[in-house]
Structure formats: C-alpha cells, structure tokens
Amino acid sequence: MAKGVWNLRSQRGFRCVEQALAAERDRGALRVVHFSVQGNHLHLVIEADSDRSLSRRMQGFGVRLARRVNAMMGRGGGRVLGDRYHARILRSPREVHRAIAYVLLNHVKHSAQAGRVGIEVDPFSSGATFEHFRSPVRRPTFTAGTGPPPLSRPQSWLLRTGWLRHGPISPVRASAG
C-alpha cells in the first residue's frame, strides 16, 4: 500500500478488502482461493483464465480496493496502491502446497518475530474456513469480516486436490515457504 494508507488489519480496513474481493468473486474471472491481509499488503492465491484476464482483473480489484480505502479514510481520492501486484505461476503440487502454507501462516511468522507465539487461525485471512490443517488449530474468537471469506472454489486440479499429495498444512511451520 502507499504511504499514509491506514492499516488493513483493522476491521474497517479488512472490510474494504473483503468487499473488493467479493466483487471480483462475483465477476468470476479472478478466482481468489486463499488470502491473507497484512497491515500494508495482501497475499493471494488465485486462479485466472489467462494472463490477460489476470492483469485486467487485478487492475479492477486495485481500483475497487482503492475506492473503498479512500472512502474509509474520508478522502475523495489519492494513491492507495504503492506498487503493482507480483505474480508467480505455480506449476507443481509442491509449489501450491508451499504457497497455501505461506499465505495462511504468514501471521504466525510475524507473530513469532514480535515475540508472540500461538497456533491460532488468522482472523484476517481465509484460514477460518480452511479444512486441511494437519493438527487442530484455534479458530479466531472474533471475525474481522462480515461473513464467510469471499472465496471461489478452485477449478484447477493443482488447487483442488493436487497440492494434497504433500499432505495437510502443518500449522506450526512459521516459516512456511
């Protein structure tokens, strides 16, 4: 996010992200399968029908997010995104497994760095509905959003079942990557 943009890991900030993700889900061209909202950036595991579709839909997502964040901050406009998105094509079950673990456990890494350790699902992620943790996890005591995470069902074999060749995600791997 650009300098001066408020923390996205607040309920108000998260709602902006949630609404922008829901709008993209409703369009159907960009399928967000997993996500994690950090203070000043997002991690997304997504599917798109083509490179062109990915580019256009990420641009549309950025516009929707910027409008919502600007409204939340009470300003008529202004730069919200600090940079363009970084895309990495995942080609193997292992890469997808690692990416899902990284996205869903990113908060554990940051919490451990801050001296806080725990295996609680991040309320600012899609982890609350994730069913493939290797061991039990504590579900959040509050919901950051307004309902279930705005996710799409994966269509590719890799994101549906291929990644499971490497087993469920271990919630204690703080450096999942």
C-alpha positions in Angstrom: 0.0 0.0 0.0 1.1 3.6 -0.5 2.5 5.6 2.4 -0.2 7.1 4.6 -2.8 4.3 3.9 -4.3 3.1 7.1 -3.7 -0.4 8.4 -5.6 -3.1 6.6 -5.5 -5.3 9.6 -8.3 -3.4 11.3 -12.0 -4.3 10.9 -12.6 -1.2 8.8 -9.6 -1.9 6.6 -10.4 -5.6 6.3 -14.0 -4.8 5.2 -12.6 -2.8 2.3 -10.5 -5.8 1.2 -13.4 -8.2 1.8 -15.8 -6.1 -0.3 -13.3 -5.7 -3.2 -12.6 -9.5 -3.1 -16.3 -10.3 -3.1 -16.9 -8.0 -6.1 -14.2 -9.9 -8.0 -15.6 -13.2 -7.0 -19.0 -12.2 -8.3 -17.4 -11.3 -11.7 -16.0 -14.9 -11.9 -12.9 -14.1 -13.9 -10.5 -13.9 -11.0 -10.9 -16.8 -8.5 -9.4 -16.0 -5.1 -8.9 -19.3 -3.4 -6.9 -18.3 -0.3 -5.8 -14.9 1.1 -4.2 -13.2 4.0 -4.4 -9.5 4.8 -1.4 -7.9 6.3 -1.1 -4.3 7.6 0.2 -2.9 4.3 -0.1 -5.7 1.7 -2.1 -8.7 0.7 -1.2 -12.3 -0.1 -3.5 -14.0 -2.6 -3.6 -17.5 -4.1 -5.7 -17.1 -7.2 -6.7 -18.6 -10.5 -7.3 -16.7 -13.6 -8.3 -17.9 -17.1 -5.3 -16.2 -18.8 -2.5 -13.8 -18.3 -4.6 -11.0 -19.8 -7.6 -11.9 -17.6 -5.3 -11.8 -14.5 -3.9 -8.5 -15.4 -7.2 -6.9 -16.1 -8.9 -8.3 -13.0 -6.1 -7.4 -10.7 -6.3 -3.9 -12.1 -10.1 -3.9 -11.5 -9.5 -5.3 -8.0 -7.0 -2.5 -7.3 -9.5 0.2 -8.4 -12.2 -1.3 -6.3 -9.9 -1.6 -3.3 -8.6 2.0 -3.7 -12.1 3.4 -3.9 -13.2 1.6 -0.7 -10.0 2.5 1.2 -10.2 6.2 0.2 -13.8 6.3 1.3 -12.9 4.6 4.6 -10.2 7.3 5.2 -12.6 10.1 4.3 -10.8 11.3 1.3 -12.1 11.9 -2.2 -9.2 10.2 -3.9 -5.5 9.6 -3.7 -3.0 6.9 -4.2 -3.7 3.7 -2.3 -1.6 1.1 -4.0 2.1 1.5 -3.6 3.1 -0.9 -6.4 1.6 -3.3 -8.9 1.0 -6.9 -7.9 3.7 -9.5 -8.1 2.5 -12.8 -9.8 4.2 -16.1 -9.6 2.8 -19.0 -11.6 2.6 -22.2 -9.5 3.3 -25.2 -11.6 3.6 -28.2 -9.2 1.7 -29.7 -6.3 4.7 -28.8 -4.0 4.7 -25.2 -5.1 1.0 -24.9 -4.5 1.3 -26.6 -1.1 4.1 -24.2 0.0 2.1 -21.2 -1.3 -1.0 -22.1 0.6 1.0 -22.7 3.8 2.8 -19.4 3.3 -0.4 -17.4 2.8 -2.3 -19.0 5.6 0.5 -19.0 8.1 2.1 -15.6 7.3 0.7 -14.1 10.6 2.5 -16.9 12.6 5.8 -15.8 11.1 5.2 -12.1 12.0 3.8 -13.0 15.5 6.9 -15.1 16.3 9.1 -12.2 15.2 7.2 -10.0 17.5 7.7 -12.4 20.4 4.1 -13.8 20.3 3.7 -17.5 19.6 0.5 -19.3 19.1 -1.4 -21.5 16.7 -4.5 -19.6 16.1 -6.0 -19.1 12.7 -5.6 -15.5 11.5 -8.9 -13.7 11.5 -7.7 -11.5 8.7 -7.3 -14.5 6.3 -9.3 -17.2 4.7 -7.9 -19.7 7.2 -11.1 -19.7 9.3 -12.7 -21.9 6.7 -9.6 -23.9 5.7 -10.2 -27.6 6.3 -6.8 -29.1 5.7 -4.6 -28.3 8.7 -2.6 -31.3 9.9 -3.4 -30.7 13.6 -6.1 -28.8 15.5 -5.9 -25.1 15.4 -7.7 -22.4 17.5 -10.3 -20.7 15.4 -10.5 -16.9 15.9 -12.5 -15.6 18.8 -13.8 -12.8 16.6 -14.4 -12.3 12.9 -12.7 -9.5 11.2 -15.2 -9.6 8.3 -18.9 -9.6 7.8 -19.4 -13.3 7.0 -17.6 -16.2 5.3 -14.5 -15.2 3.4 -15.2 -14.2 -0.2 -13.5 -17.2 -1.8 -14.1 -19.0 -5.1 -13.9 -22.8 -5.5 -10.7 -23.7 -7.3 -11.1 -25.1 -10.8 -7.6 -26.5 -11.5 -6.5 -29.9 -10.4 -3.5 -28.3 -8.6 -5.6 -26.1 -6.3 -8.5 -28.6 -5.9 -6.6 -31.8 -4.9 -3.1 -31.9 -6.4 -1.4 -30.0 -3.6 -2.8 -32.5 -1.1 -0.2 -35.0 -2.4 2.1 -33.3 0.1 -0.4 -33.7 2.9 -2.3 -31.3 5.1 -0.7 -28.0 6.1 1.1 -28.0 9.4 0.1 -25.0 11.4 3.3 -24.9 13.4 5.6 -24.2 10.4 6.1 -20.5 11.0 8.4 -20.1 8.0 6.2 -21.9 5.5 7.9 -21.2 2.3 
